[in-house]
Amino acid sequence: MSDTLFKFMLGTGHVRGVVVRLQSTWQEMRRRRQHDALVQSLLGEMTVASALLAGSLKFDGTLILQIQGDGPLQLAVAECQPDFGLRATVKTEGLSAQAASLPELANAHGLGRCVITLDPRNKMPGQQPYQGIVSLADADGEALGSMATVLQQYLAQSEQIPSWLILASNDEAACGLLLQRMPDSGGKLGAASSEEQADEDFSRAVHLASTLSRDELLRGLPEELLHKLFWQEEPRVFNPQAPHFHCTCSKLRVADMLRMLGQGEVESVLKEQGEVDVTCEFCGAQYAFDLVDAAQLFRPEVNQPPAPPQRQ
């Protein structure tokens, strides 16, 4: 099973796009962390969406897509790293069979939010990550019914680029397609006739893509989908990327987190449980710190031995 991300451009260059298909990555994520079917489907769509958004940007860093919910779903996070390493996690409370849609799951009281953070890999002194926030409801206060419509609203408000996307996820795969009208750049594209042509090209691309069902998206290979939908537009496909599962957790990062908790808190857990056990919410990896490990945490840096290997 190969996972693929293609960037492409249609026709005269007024429309660009990204298409993603995840199989082995999605299977690995599902194997490590099991969730309710609706939550699992949302997490698959968010994972694909993080790759689509990262693929549409010229940005060297990590893209973090979050849903901060006010219903049974409290938090869902999908991350895409610069090399398209992907991971995701979710936190729920009081989930019931009645939560059958995104609004019921994450926007029960109208306070749900979608947050996208761009965290540069090589930060300049004083540089902070960029963060954009949009509601899970439209301008009239009506709840948005899907992750795709939430992200279309984000792109329209934050990037001000007309965009269209479709997302789908099942037990076997997670897939997505993103179309965007190229932004104005002056010159020929700045001419009125070119503006009209760009609008027409984008509308035509969206019309063609809208014939694609979620089931067809999940069944088809990216190259086949592009040819089927846009063969008249003569799509130009750029070098493919290889999305993959990758969690950035490590023994050293967990040790840093425990230092932030403080020596008193760590010693309290040790006294009660005999060791400190930490499980990564993204991948399920387990890290254990016994009395000796914990003592090393709070010694001067120069005296600390190498961290012991993680326990899977």
C-alpha positions in Angstrom: 0.0 0.0 0.0 1.5 3.3 -1.1 0.6 6.7 0.2 0.7 9.6 -2.2 0.4 13.3 -2.3 0.3 15.1 -5.7 0.4 18.8 -6.4 -1.1 19.7 -9.8 -2.2 22.6 -12.0 -5.0 22.8 -14.5 -5.3 24.3 -17.9 -3.7 27.8 -18.3 -2.6 27.8 -14.7 -5.5 29.6 -13.0 -6.3 26.6 -10.8 -4.0 24.6 -8.6 -4.7 21.6 -6.5 -3.5 18.9 -4.2 -4.7 15.3 -3.9 -3.9 12.9 -1.1 -4.4 9.2 -0.6 -3.5 7.5 2.7 -3.6 3.8 3.2 -0.7 2.4 5.1 -0.4 5.6 7.1 -4.0 5.6 8.1 -3.9 1.8 8.9 -1.0 2.4 11.2 -2.7 5.3 13.0 -5.9 3.2 13.4 -3.9 0.2 14.7 -2.2 2.4 17.4 -5.3 4.3 18.6 -8.9 3.0 18.3 -11.9 5.3 18.5 -15.6 5.4 18.0 -16.5 5.2 14.3 -17.6 8.8 13.9 -14.6 10.1 15.8 -12.3 7.9 13.7 -13.8 9.2 10.5 -13.3 12.8 11.6 -9.7 12.1 12.6 -9.0 10.5 9.2 -10.4 13.6 7.4 -8.4 15.9 9.6 -5.2 14.0 8.9 -5.8 14.2 5.2 -6.7 17.9 5.5 -3.5 18.7 7.3 -1.5 17.1 4.4 -3.6 19.0 1.8 -3.1 22.3 3.5 0.6 21.7 4.0 0.9 20.7 0.3 -0.8 24.0 -0.8 1.7 26.2 1.2 5.2 27.3 0.7 6.1 26.8 4.3 9.0 25.1 6.1 7.5 23.9 9.4 4.7 21.9 11.1 1.1 22.5 10.3 -1.2 21.8 13.2 -5.0 21.4 12.6 -7.2 21.4 15.7 -10.9 21.2 16.5 -11.6 22.7 19.9 -15.0 21.4 20.6 -17.7 22.2 23.1 -19.5 18.9 22.9 -18.5 15.2 23.5 -15.4 15.9 21.4 -13.2 18.2 23.4 -10.1 18.3 21.2 -8.9 16.7 18.0 -5.4 17.4 16.6 -3.7 16.4 13.3 -0.2 17.4 12.5 1.8 17.5 9.2 5.5 17.9 9.5 7.7 19.4 6.7 8.4 15.9 5.2 4.7 15.0 5.4 5.1 12.9 8.5 1.6 12.7 9.9 0.1 12.0 13.4 -3.2 12.7 15.0 -5.1 12.3 18.3 -8.4 13.1 19.9 -10.0 13.6 23.3 -13.6 12.9 24.0 -15.9 12.8 27.1 -19.4 11.6 27.4 -19.6 10.4 23.8 -23.0 8.8 23.0 -24.8 7.4 20.0 -26.8 10.6 19.7 -23.7 12.4 18.4 -24.1 11.6 14.8 -22.6 14.7 13.1 -19.8 17.2 13.4 -22.1 19.9 15.0 -23.4 17.4 17.6 -19.9 16.1 18.2 -17.9 19.4 18.5 -20.3 22.3 18.3 -23.2 21.4 20.7 -23.4 24.9 22.2 -22.1 27.0 19.3 -18.6 27.5 20.8 -16.6 25.1 18.7 -13.5 26.4 16.9 -11.1 25.3 14.2 -7.5 26.4 14.8 -4.7 26.1 12.3 -1.2 26.8 13.5 1.9 27.1 11.3 5.0 26.5 13.5 8.3 27.4 11.6 11.0 24.8 11.7 13.8 27.4 12.0 12.4 30.3 14.0 14.0 33.7 14.0 14.6 35.3 17.4 11.3 36.3 18.8 9.3 34.7 16.0 6.0 33.1 17.1 3.9 30.5 15.3 1.1 31.9 13.1 -2.4 30.9 14.2 -5.7 31.3 12.5 -9.1 30.6 14.2 -12.5 30.2 12.7 -15.9 29.2 14.1 -17.6 25.9 13.3 -20.6 28.0 12.2 -21.1 30.2 9.2 -21.7 34.0 9.2 -25.4 33.5 10.0 -24.6 31.3 13.0 -25.6 28.0 11.2 -23.5 25.1 12.2 -21.1 23.8 9.5 -21.9 20.2 8.8 -18.5 18.9 7.7 -14.8 19.3 8.1 -14.5 20.3 4.4 -16.9 23.2 4.8 -15.1 24.3 8.0 -11.8 24.4 6.1 -13.3 26.2 3.1 -14.5 28.9 5.5 -11.0 29.1 7.0 -9.3 29.4 3.6 -11.8 32.1 2.5 -11.3 34.1 5.7 -7.6 33.6 6.5 -6.0 33.2 3.0 -8.7 34.9 1.0 -8.2 32.4 -1.7 -11.3 30.8 -3.3 -11.0 27.1 -2.4 -13.0 23.9 -2.7 -12.3 20.5 -1.1 -13.7 17.1 -0.5 -12.5 14.7 2.3 -13.4 11.1 3.0 -12.3 8.4 5.4 -13.3 4.8 6.1 -11.6 1.7 7.6 -9.3 1.3 4.7 -8.2 4.7 3.5 -8.4 8.4 4.1 -8.4 10.7 1.0 -8.8 14.3 0.0 -8.8 16.7 -3.0 -8.2 20.5 -2.7 -8.7 23.0 -5.5 -7.7 26.7 -5.3 -8.0 29.7 -7.6 -4.5 31.1 -8.1 -4.1 34.4 -6.3 -3.6 37.6 -8.3 0.0 38.4 -9.2 -0.3 41.4 -11.4 0.8 41.4 -15.1 -1.3 39.3 -17.3 -3.2 37.8 -14.4 -4.1 41.3 -13.3 -5.9 42.2 -16.5 -9.7 42.2 -16.3 -10.1 39.6 -19.0 -7.6 37.3 -17.3 -9.5 37.8 -14.0 -12.7 36.7 -15.7 -11.0 33.7 -17.3 -9.5 32.7 -13.9 -13.0 32.8 -12.3 -14.4 30.8 -15.1 -11.6 28.2 -14.9 -12.0 27.8 -11.2 -15.8 27.5 -11.5 -15.4 24.8 -14.2 -12.9 22.9 -12.1 -15.2 23.0 -9.0 -18.1 21.9 -11.2 -16.1 18.9 -12.5 -14.8 18.0 -9.0 -18.3 18.2 -7.5 -19.3 15.1 -9.6 -16.9 13.1 -7.5 -18.5 11.1 -4.7 -16.8 10.3 -1.4 -16.9 6.6 -2.3 -15.2 7.3 -5.6 -12.6 9.3 -3.9 -11.8 6.5 -1.5 -11.7 3.8 -4.3 -9.7 5.7 -6.9 -6.0 6.2 -7.2 -4.9 9.9 -7.4 -3.6 9.7 -10.9 -6.8 8.0 -12.2 -9.0 10.6 -10.4 -7.2 13.5 -11.9 -7.5 12.0 -15.4 -11.1 11.1 -14.9 -12.2 14.5 -13.6 -9.9 16.9 -15.5 -8.7 15.2 -18.7 -10.0 18.2 -20.7 -8.0 20.6 -18.5 -4.8 18.8 -19.2 -3.6 18.5 -15.6 0.1 19.0 -15.0 1.2 16.9 -12.1 4.4 17.7 -10.1 6.7 15.4 -8.3 4.8 13.2 -5.9 5.4 13.3 -2.1 5.2 10.3 0.2 3.1 11.0 3.3 3.8 8.6 6.2 3.1 8.1 9.8 5.6 9.7 12.2 5.3 10.6 15.8 7.7 13.0 17.3 7.4 11.8 20.8 10.6 10.5 22.6 12.0 9.7 26.0 13.8 13.0 26.1 10.6 15.0 25.3 8.7 13.2 28.0 11.6 13.9 30.4 11.4 17.6 29.6 7.6 17.5 30.3 8.2 15.9 33.7 10.8 18.6 34.6 8.2 21.2 33.8 5.8 19.4 36.2 8.4 19.8 38.9 10.3 17.6 41.3 7.6 17.6 43.9 4.8 16.4 41.5 7.0 13.7 40.1 8.1 12.4 43.5 4.4 12.4 44.6 3.6 10.0 41.7 6.6 7.9 42.5 5.6 7.5 46.1 2.1 6.5 45.1 2.7 4.3 42.1 6.4 3.3 42.3 7.1 4.7 38.8 5.9 7.4 36.4 4.2 6.0 33.3 3.4 8.3 30.4 1.6 7.2 27.3 1.8 9.2 24.1 -1.7 10.4 23.1 -0.7 10.3 19.4 0.9 6.9 18.9 0.4 5.0 22.1 4.1 4.6 22.9 4.7 4.1 26.6 7.5 5.7 28.7 8.3 4.6 32.2 10.5 6.4 34.8 11.5 4.6 37.9 13.2 6.1 41.0 16.6 6.1 39.4 15.3 7.7 36.1 13.4 10.3 38.1 16.5 11.2 40.2 18.4 11.9 37.0 15.7 14.3 35.8 16.6 16.9 38.4 20.3 16.6 38.5 22.5 19.2 36.7 22.5 18.7 32.9 26.2 17.8 32.8 25.7 14.8 35.1 22.8 13.3 33.3 23.5 9.9 31.5 21.8 9.1 28.1 18.1 8.5 28.4 17.0 4.8 28.5 15.2 3.5 25.4 11.5 3.8 25.2 9.1 1.0 26.0 6.7 0.2 23.2 
